[in-house]
């Protein structure tokens, strides 16, 4: 390996200068230095902690910068690189050291961050593939959360695409929950044709359940805590659906089969809460220009809710630690991507999306609890009752 080659090489080595803690100025910005950083590499630099962190994040995230002092004629920049040596790393090294001898050193924190992100993105991709697959669970009488709680997650199972031909956008007129309640309209899904389309309101919750089951933290919980966590999957499903709509440039809820929620202006005036449910979260994501990595981290913060009813105290602590870990990771990522100046304020706005999805889902639950209490579901089942009564 490169590591053993570096340690066992018989060639004479150039001694690295000893670690220094001096009253030197930072060689980058001129402020008081805190020491010689990255002393384990050949690229040692006397710098302050601020510059050390800035350049570390720049390398970790592959950020590129343009010198403000360089004009179109590429003159004026005080830092020049010999064009003949620009593509020759060997030219910057002593004669007795080869580029192949050097082991790239990547800060441990950035390595852990990137590994975490890659795992989250893989799970997220599997969640999306399940949504657009032929997997189509049915809402039947007697169905309960317990029917989904055990056994391996279905994420990663190849069910095949739900349809091979491209989808044409189809408008679905919104019937607000307030209308069902006011006019006592009975809800009946017994004749729903699952072979032709998906019952997204129900099935997206089951897809979110499979997403939660794929998380390592889920398998550390006891059975009661697992059921409590799965019962909160409706919040995760609302968040997933909103990001799908936002990433497909829709200002209202849309689904992978091409259906788009629509309503008239008069309906919007009469039922503002229902229309806001299908637009508010998307607008918040668009306002902060949420990217995929920020979304994946926010989704974990939404899921790892230590305040859920029915959690074992020890399991609540585990979820709290997970939530804090993902929150800190989100902060680091936002600061690295959006800059130290705008990052903190943007982080606060991004994190507020969690409160928004929780608030919108609470409103949705309250409406369906009332519908259930009025007996408007023709075939009610324990699954729906558990989902809508979860807190």
C-alpha positions as CSV (number, residue, x, y, z in Angstrom):
1,X,0.0,0.0,0.0
2,X,1.0,3.6,-0.3
3,X,1.2,3.8,3.5
4,X,3.7,0.9,3.8
5,X,5.7,2.3,0.9
6,X,6.1,5.6,2.7
7,X,7.1,4.0,5.9
8,X,9.4,1.3,4.5
9,X,11.1,3.3,1.8
10,X,14.9,3.0,2.0
11,X,15.5,6.3,0.2
12,X,16.8,9.1,2.4
13,X,14.0,11.3,3.7
14,X,13.9,15.0,4.0
15,X,13.3,15.8,7.7
16,X,10.2,17.8,8.5
17,X,10.8,20.9,10.6
18,X,9.6,20.6,14.2
19,X,6.1,21.8,15.1
20,X,6.2,25.4,16.0
21,X,4.0,27.5,18.3
22,X,5.4,31.0,17.7
23,X,4.1,34.5,17.8
24,X,4.3,34.5,14.0
25,X,1.6,36.0,11.9
26,X,-0.7,33.9,9.8
27,X,1.0,33.5,6.4
28,X,-2.5,33.8,4.7
29,X,-4.3,36.7,6.5
30,X,-1.6,38.2,8.8
31,X,-3.5,37.6,12.0
32,X,-1.8,35.9,15.0
33,X,-1.0,32.3,14.1
34,X,-1.9,29.4,16.3
35,X,0.8,27.1,15.1
36,X,2.1,25.1,12.1
37,X,-0.8,23.2,10.8
38,X,-0.9,19.9,8.8
39,X,2.6,19.1,10.1
40,X,2.1,15.4,9.2
41,X,2.2,16.4,5.6
42,X,4.8,18.1,3.4
43,X,2.5,21.1,3.1
44,X,3.0,22.8,6.5
45,X,1.8,26.3,7.0
46,X,1.9,28.8,9.9
47,X,-1.7,30.0,10.1
48,X,-4.5,30.9,12.3
49,X,-7.4,28.5,13.0
50,X,-9.8,30.5,10.7
51,X,-7.6,30.1,7.6
52,X,-6.8,26.5,8.5
53,X,-10.6,25.6,8.6
54,X,-11.4,27.7,5.5
55,X,-8.9,25.9,3.3
56,X,-9.7,22.5,4.8
57,X,-13.4,22.9,3.9
58,X,-12.5,24.2,0.4
59,X,-10.5,21.1,-0.4
60,X,-13.1,18.8,1.2
61,X,-15.9,20.2,-0.9
62,X,-14.0,21.0,-4.0
63,X,-14.7,24.7,-4.0
64,X,-13.1,26.9,-6.6
65,X,-12.3,30.6,-6.3
66,X,-11.4,33.4,-8.6
67,X,-8.8,36.0,-7.6
68,X,-10.4,39.5,-7.4
69,X,-7.0,41.0,-8.2
70,X,-6.7,39.3,-11.5
71,X,-8.1,41.0,-14.6
72,X,-9.1,39.6,-17.9
73,X,-5.5,39.7,-19.0
74,X,-4.6,37.5,-15.9
75,X,-2.4,40.2,-14.6
76,X,-2.3,41.8,-11.1
77,X,-2.5,38.6,-9.0
78,X,0.4,38.6,-6.5
79,X,0.5,34.8,-6.5
80,X,1.9,33.5,-9.7
81,X,2.6,29.9,-10.8
82,X,5.3,29.2,-13.4
83,X,3.4,27.9,-16.5
84,X,6.0,25.3,-17.2
85,X,5.7,23.9,-13.6
86,X,1.9,24.3,-13.3
87,X,1.2,20.7,-14.4
88,X,4.3,19.3,-12.7
89,X,3.8,18.4,-9.0
90,X,7.4,17.0,-8.9
91,X,8.8,20.4,-9.5
92,X,7.7,21.6,-6.1
93,X,9.3,18.7,-4.2
94,X,12.8,18.0,-3.1
95,X,14.9,15.8,-5.5
96,X,14.8,12.8,-3.1
97,X,11.0,12.7,-2.8
98,X,8.6,11.4,-5.5
99,X,4.9,12.2,-5.8
100,X,4.1,8.5,-5.5
101,X,5.7,8.5,-2.0
102,X,3.2,10.9,-0.6
103,X,0.1,9.6,1.1
104,X,-2.8,12.1,0.6
105,X,-4.0,13.3,4.0
106,X,-7.7,14.1,4.2
107,X,-9.0,15.5,7.5
108,X,-10.8,12.8,9.5
109,X,-13.9,14.9,10.1
110,X,-14.4,15.5,6.3
111,X,-14.0,11.8,5.6
112,X,-16.7,10.9,8.2
113,X,-19.0,13.6,6.8
114,X,-18.6,12.4,3.3
115,X,-19.2,8.8,4.2
116,X,-22.3,9.8,6.2
117,X,-23.6,11.8,3.2
118,X,-23.0,8.9,0.7
119,X,-24.9,6.5,2.9
120,X,-27.8,8.9,3.3
121,X,-27.9,9.5,-0.5
122,X,-27.9,5.8,-1.2
123,X,-30.9,5.2,1.1
124,X,-32.6,8.3,-0.3
125,X,-32.1,6.9,-3.9
126,X,-33.6,3.6,-2.8
127,X,-36.6,5.4,-1.3
128,X,-37.2,7.1,-4.6
129,X,-36.9,3.9,-6.5
130,X,-39.5,2.2,-4.3
131,X,-41.9,5.1,-4.9
132,X,-41.7,4.6,-8.6
133,X,-41.8,0.8,-8.5
134,X,-44.6,-1.7,-9.0
135,X,-44.7,-2.2,-5.2
136,X,-48.2,-1.3,-4.4
137,X,-49.5,-2.2,-0.8
138,X,-53.2,-2.0,-0.4
139,X,-55.3,-0.4,2.3
140,X,-57.5,-3.2,3.5
141,X,-59.7,-3.7,6.6
142,X,-57.7,-4.8,9.6
143,X,-54.3,-3.5,8.3
144,X,-52.1,-2.2,11.1
145,X,-48.7,-0.7,11.7
146,X,-47.5,-4.0,13.1
147,X,-47.9,-5.6,9.6
148,X,-45.0,-3.4,8.4
149,X,-42.8,-3.3,11.5
150,X,-41.0,-6.6,11.2
151,X,-38.9,-8.2,8.5
152,X,-36.3,-6.5,6.4
153,X,-36.9,-3.2,4.7
154,X,-38.1,-3.3,1.1
155,X,-35.7,-0.6,0.0
156,X,-33.3,-2.1,-2.5
157,X,-35.7,-4.7,-3.7
158,X,-36.2,-4.6,-7.4
159,X,-39.9,-4.6,-8.1
160,X,-39.5,-3.1,-11.5
161,X,-40.9,0.3,-12.7
162,X,-44.6,0.9,-12.2
163,X,-45.0,1.8,-15.8
164,X,-42.7,1.7,-18.9
165,X,-44.3,4.5,-20.9
166,X,-43.7,8.1,-20.0
167,X,-46.3,9.8,-17.9
168,X,-48.5,12.6,-19.0
169,X,-49.3,15.2,-16.4
170,X,-52.8,14.7,-15.0
171,X,-54.7,17.2,-12.9
172,X,-56.4,15.9,-9.8
173,X,-59.0,18.3,-8.3
174,X,-58.4,18.7,-4.6
175,X,-61.3,17.9,-2.3
176,X,-60.3,19.6,1.0
177,X,-60.8,17.8,4.2
178,X,-63.0,20.6,5.4
179,X,-65.5,19.7,2.6
180,X,-65.7,16.1,3.7
181,X,-66.4,17.3,7.3
182,X,-68.8,20.0,6.4
183,X,-70.9,18.0,4.0
184,X,-70.3,14.6,5.8
185,X,-69.0,13.0,2.6
186,X,-68.1,9.3,3.1
187,X,-64.6,8.2,2.1
188,X,-64.5,4.9,0.3
189,X,-61.4,3.3,-1.2
190,X,-62.7,-0.2,-1.4
191,X,-63.0,0.0,-5.2
192,X,-59.7,1.8,-5.8
193,X,-57.9,0.2,-8.8
194,X,-54.3,-0.3,-7.6
195,X,-53.2,-1.9,-10.9
196,X,-53.6,1.4,-12.7
197,X,-52.6,4.0,-10.2
198,X,-51.3,4.6,-6.7
199,X,-53.2,5.7,-3.6
200,X,-50.4,8.2,-2.8
201,X,-51.8,9.4,0.5
202,X,-51.6,5.9,1.9
203,X,-48.8,4.4,0.0
204,X,-46.3,7.2,0.5
205,X,-46.7,6.5,4.2
206,X,-45.8,2.9,3.7
207,X,-42.8,3.8,1.5
208,X,-41.7,6.1,4.4
209,X,-42.0,3.2,6.8
210,X,-39.7,1.1,4.6
211,X,-37.3,4.1,4.6
212,X,-37.3,4.3,8.4
213,X,-36.7,0.5,8.7
214,X,-33.6,0.8,6.5
215,X,-32.0,3.2,9.0
216,X,-29.4,1.7,11.5
217,X,-31.0,3.6,14.4
218,X,-34.3,1.7,13.9
219,X,-32.7,-1.6,14.8
220,X,-31.4,-0.3,18.1
221,X,-34.9,0.5,19.4
222,X,-37.2,-1.9,21.3
223,X,-40.4,-3.1,19.8
224,X,-42.6,-0.4,21.3
225,X,-40.3,2.4,20.2
226,X,-40.1,0.9,16.7
227,X,-43.9,1.1,16.4
228,X,-43.9,4.7,17.7
229,X,-41.3,5.7,15.2
230,X,-43.1,4.0,12.3
231,X,-46.4,5.7,13.3
232,X,-44.7,9.1,12.7
233,X,-43.9,8.1,9.1
234,X,-46.6,10.4,7.7
235,X,-44.4,13.4,8.5
236,X,-41.6,11.8,6.6
237,X,-43.9,11.1,3.6
238,X,-45.1,14.7,3.5
239,X,-41.5,15.9,3.5
240,X,-40.5,13.5,0.8
241,X,-43.5,14.4,-1.4
242,X,-42.8,18.1,-1.1
243,X,-39.1,17.7,-2.1
244,X,-40.1,15.6,-5.1
245,X,-42.5,18.4,-6.2
246,X,-39.9,21.1,-5.6
247,X,-37.1,19.3,-7.4
248,X,-39.5,18.8,-10.4
249,X,-40.2,22.6,-10.5
250,X,-43.8,22.3,-9.3
251,X,-45.3,24.9,-7.0
252,X,-47.8,22.3,-5.7
253,X,-47.9,18.7,-4.8
254,X,-47.1,16.4,-7.7
255,X,-46.4,12.6,-7.8
256,X,-44.2,10.3,-9.9
257,X,-47.1,9.0,-11.9
258,X,-47.8,12.5,-13.3
259,X,-50.7,13.5,-11.1
260,X,-50.7,17.1,-9.9
261,X,-53.0,18.5,-7.2
262,X,-55.2,21.4,-8.6
263,X,-57.9,23.7,-7.3
264,X,-59.9,26.7,-8.3
265,X,-59.4,30.2,-6.9
266,X,-62.7,30.1,-5.1
267,X,-61.7,26.8,-3.4
268,X,-58.4,28.3,-2.3
269,X,-60.4,31.2,-0.7
270,X,-62.7,28.8,1.1
271,X,-60.1,26.2,2.2
272,X,-56.8,28.1,2.6
273,X,-55.4,25.5,5.0
274,X,-55.8,22.6,2.5
275,X,-54.2,24.5,-0.4
276,X,-51.4,25.7,1.9
277,X,-50.7,22.1,2.8
278,X,-49.9,21.4,-0.8
279,X,-47.9,24.5,-1.4
280,X,-46.3,25.8,1.8
281,X,-43.6,23.3,2.2
282,X,-42.6,23.5,-1.4
283,X,-42.4,27.3,-1.3
284,X,-40.1,27.1,1.8
285,X,-37.8,24.7,0.0
286,X,-37.7,27.0,-3.0
287,X,-37.0,30.0,-0.8
288,X,-33.8,28.5,0.5
289,X,-32.9,26.7,-2.7
290,X,-32.6,23.4,-0.8
291,X,-30.2,21.0,-2.4
292,X,-30.2,17.2,-2.2
293,X,-27.7,16.9,0.6
294,X,-29.5,19.5,2.8
295,X,-32.7,17.6,2.1
296,X,-31.3,14.3,3.1
297,X,-30.0,15.7,6.4
298,X,-33.2,17.5,7.1
299,X,-35.1,14.3,6.5
300,X,-33.1,12.5,9.2
301,X,-33.8,15.4,11.6
302,X,-37.5,15.0,10.9
303,X,-37.4,11.2,11.4
304,X,-35.2,11.2,14.6
305,X,-37.8,12.9,16.8
306,X,-37.2,12.1,20.5
307,X,-40.5,13.7,21.5
308,X,-42.7,11.0,20.1
309,X,-45.2,9.4,22.4
310,X,-44.5,5.8,23.4
311,X,-40.7,5.9,23.2
312,X,-38.7,4.1,25.7
313,X,-36.6,6.7,27.6
314,X,-33.3,5.1,26.5
315,X,-34.5,5.1,22.9
316,X,-35.6,8.7,23.1
317,X,-32.0,9.5,24.2
318,X,-30.6,7.6,21.2
319,X,-32.9,9.5,18.8
320,X,-31.9,12.8,20.5
321,X,-28.2,12.1,19.9
322,X,-28.9,11.1,16.3
323,X,-30.9,14.3,15.7
324,X,-28.1,16.4,17.2
325,X,-25.5,14.6,15.1
326,X,-27.4,15.3,11.9
327,X,-28.1,18.9,12.9
328,X,-24.4,19.6,13.5
329,X,-23.6,18.0,10.2
330,X,-26.1,20.1,8.4
331,X,-24.6,23.2,10.0
332,X,-21.1,22.3,8.9
333,X,-22.4,21.6,5.3
334,X,-24.4,24.8,5.1
335,X,-21.4,26.9,6.3
336,X,-19.1,25.2,3.9
337,X,-21.4,25.6,0.9
338,X,-23.0,29.0,1.6
339,X,-20.1,30.8,3.4
340,X,-19.5,32.0,6.9
341,X,-21.2,35.3,6.2
342,X,-24.6,34.0,5.0
343,X,-24.4,30.5,6.4
344,X,-25.7,31.0,9.9
345,X,-28.9,32.8,8.8
346,X,-29.4,30.3,6.0
347,X,-29.0,27.4,8.4
348,X,-31.7,28.9,10.6
349,X,-34.1,29.2,7.6
350,X,-33.4,25.7,6.4
351,X,-33.9,24.2,9.9
352,X,-37.2,26.0,10.3
353,X,-38.5,23.8,7.5
354,X,-38.6,21.0,10.1
355,X,-41.0,23.0,12.2
356,X,-43.1,23.8,9.1
357,X,-43.6,20.2,8.0
358,X,-44.4,19.2,11.6
359,X,-47.0,22.0,11.8
360,X,-48.7,21.1,8.5
361,X,-48.7,17.4,9.4
362,X,-50.4,18.2,12.7
363,X,-53.1,20.1,10.9
364,X,-53.6,17.2,8.5
365,X,-53.9,14.7,11.4
366,X,-56.4,16.9,13.2
367,X,-58.7,16.9,10.2
368,X,-58.5,13.2,9.7
369,X,-59.1,12.5,13.4
370,X,-62.3,14.4,13.1
371,X,-63.2,12.5,9.9
372,X,-62.6,9.2,11.8
373,X,-64.6,10.4,14.8
374,X,-67.5,11.2,12.5
375,X,-67.4,7.8,10.9
376,X,-66.8,9.1,7.4
377,X,-64.3,6.4,6.5
378,X,-66.4,3.5,5.2
379,X,-63.8,0.9,6.0
380,X,-61.6,2.2,8.8
381,X,-58.6,0.3,9.8
382,X,-56.1,0.3,12.7
383,X,-53.4,1.5,10.3
384,X,-55.1,4.9,9.6
385,X,-56.1,5.3,13.2
386,X,-52.6,4.8,14.5
387,X,-51.0,7.1,11.9
388,X,-53.4,10.0,12.5
389,X,-53.4,9.7,16.3
390,X,-49.6,9.6,16.6
391,X,-47.9,12.5,18.3
